[in-house]
Amino acid sequence: MPGRGGIFVTSLQRQEVSLAIDPRGVAGTLLIDLPRRPGLTPRFSIAAEGDFGLRHEVRLAGPSVTLTLAFEREAGGEIRLWDTGLGDPPRIAWRQLDLEQNLRRLPGGPGTLEALRTLLERLPADAPGRAVLTETVTRLAEARGLLDTLRERLKDLAAADAALARARQAVEDRSGSEREGARRRLNEASLAVERAGAAADAAWEAWAGRVQALIGG
């Protein structure tokens, strides 16, 4: 089931023992002793318990039968969509965030999407909550694509910043007519940084908007 920031998953482990019984036409009661299975709950009637384990009684009418005795264990856990220690993702100031270092902590980062896809593949078609999980996987995949775009825009910004630093140094190193050309290139590099920063801002806003739809969905 979904919750803010995570998907709560309940799994059922089932172990079965199948017995082919041929009473050779004889009717009567058959006693079957099975060892206990720690952590598993028997899903068949228990006539007695003891050092022999669990005793089950079955009434045979004469014909051959196949008897199935089951043990089950239910477990639950939560798969987080992001690290809540970061706060509300759409409100994060990305310029103060090391994106690559915190990538796994963000919605759409590596890890969570893959885990939910694996879970979806294993989930029966009629399982409760499958539609919600499918939608969550779709939105996370969209967030992943936008996050990848953001990473590319940040690489462009880093390259533009490096070029700007070189252009500034060139102005300091030049004199005369060469310095004028260096200043022109510095202005161009400064404009390139502004464009790259605006593109990064737009990519972040696109990702944040998709994440907000995921959180509020």
N, C-alpha and C positions, 0 to 999 in steps of 0.2 A: 504494500500500500504506500502511496506517496505522502510525503510530509515536507515541510519547508526545509530545504537544505539536504534532503536525503530520501532514499527509497527504503522502506522497511520490507524485508523479505522474510517470509515464513516458509520453511522447507519441511517436507515430511519424508523421513527415511523409512522404508518398508522392507522387511526381510520375511521371506516366506519359506515354509517347509511343505513340500508336496509329497504325499504318500499314496502310492497305488495299492489298494487293498482288494484282495480276492478272497472273500470268505467261503468260497466253494459251495455256495448255496446255503450256508449255515447262518441263521439269524442269532443275534445276541449282542452283548455290549463288549466293545473293545476298549481297553485301557492303553493310553499312549502317554509315555513319560518323555518330556523334553527338558533339556537343561535350560536354566535361566539365562537370559542375555542381558547383562548389566546395561542400564540406561535405556533399554527397550521395553515397551509395554506390550504384554500379550493381548491380542485382539480375538481371543477365543475363550470359551468358558473353561474355568479351572475347577476341577472336582476336588483336588487336594494338592497340598504342597508339602515338601519334605526334602530329605537328603537326596531323593531321587529327582528332584527338580519340580516341574509343573506337570500335573496329571490331568489329562483331558479324556473325557468319556464320549464315545460315539456309538450310537445304536446302529447296528448293521441289520439289513433286512434280507440279505442273501446274495444279491447281485454284486458284481465288482464295482468299486467306486474309487474316485480319486479325491483325497481329502487334502485341503490346503489350510495350514495354520500359519497365522501372520503375527509378526512383532513390528511395532512402530515406534518411532521417536520423532517428536516435533521440535524444531529449532528455529530461532528467529535472530535476525541481525539487521543492521542498517548499513547501506552503502551511501556514503556521503557524496553529494554532488560537488562540494567544494570544502575547503578548510574554513570553518566558521570563524577561526581565529583572525582571519583577514578582515572580518566585518562584512557589511553588505557589499557584494562585488561591484554593482553599478556605481557605488559612491566612492570607490577607491580612486585616489589621485595617482594615475599611472606614472606621472613624471617622478614620483617619489618611490616607485616600485621597481625592483629589479625583476623584470618580466621573466627572463630565462630562469633565474634562480627560483622563482615562485610559480613556475608554469604548472606543476602538478597540483598546486593548491587552488587553482582557478577553475571555474566551470568551463568544461570543454578541453581542459588540459589532459595530458596522457594519463591513462590508468582507469579512471572512472567510466569513461565511455566504453572502453574495451570490456570492462567487467560487466556492464549492463547489457552489452550486445551478447556476451556469452550466456548470461542469465536468460535473455529473451530467446535465444536459440534452444535452450533446454526446457523452456516453459511450455507446457501443453497448450494447444490452441484454445481450449475452453477454460483455461485457468483464470480465476478471479484477478482482476487488476492488470491483465495482459494489455488491454487497450491503453491504459494510462502509462504503462511501462514503454509501450511502443512509441507513444507521443513524446515521452521524456527522452528516449534514445534519439528520436528525430531532431528534437530541439537541441540536444547536446551536440549532435553531429553538426548542426548549423552553427552552433557556438564555436565548435572546433575549427570549422572553415574560416569563420571571421577572426578567430584568434590567430590562425596561421597568416591571414592577411595582415593583421596588426603587427605580427613579428616581422614581416617583410617591410612594412612601412617604417618600423623602428630601425631596421638595418639601413634603410635608405637615409633616415635621419642621422644615424651615426656616421655614415659615409659623408653626408653633407657637412656635419660638424667638423669632421676631420679635414675636409677640403677648406672649410672656413679658417681653421687654425693655420693651415699651410699658407693660405692667402694673406692672413695677418702677418705672418712671419716674413712673407715675401715683401710686403710693404716696408717693413723695418729694415730689410736687407738691401732694398733698392734705393737709388738716388736719381735725381734728374728726371729725364724723360721716361726712364724705365719705371720709376716710382709711380708716375701717373698711370701707366698701364697696369701696374700692380694694384693700385687703388681701384681701378675699374673692375679688375677681376675680383677684388675683395667685395665690392658692392654686389657683383653677380653671385658670389658665394653666399653672401648674407641673405639675398633674396631666395636662393636655393634652399637654405636652412628654413626660412619662413614657410616655403611651400611644403617642404618635407614635414615640418612640424604640424602644419594644418592637415596634411594627409594622415599623419599619425593620430591626430585628434579625431578626425572623422572615422578612422578605422576603430578607434577605441569606443566612440559613441555607438557605432553600429554593433559592436560586440556587446557592449553594456545593455543596449536595447533588447537584444536577443536574450541575454541573461535575465533581464527584468521580466520578459515574457515567460521564461522558464520558471522563475521564482514565483511569479504571480499566477502561473497557469494552474 
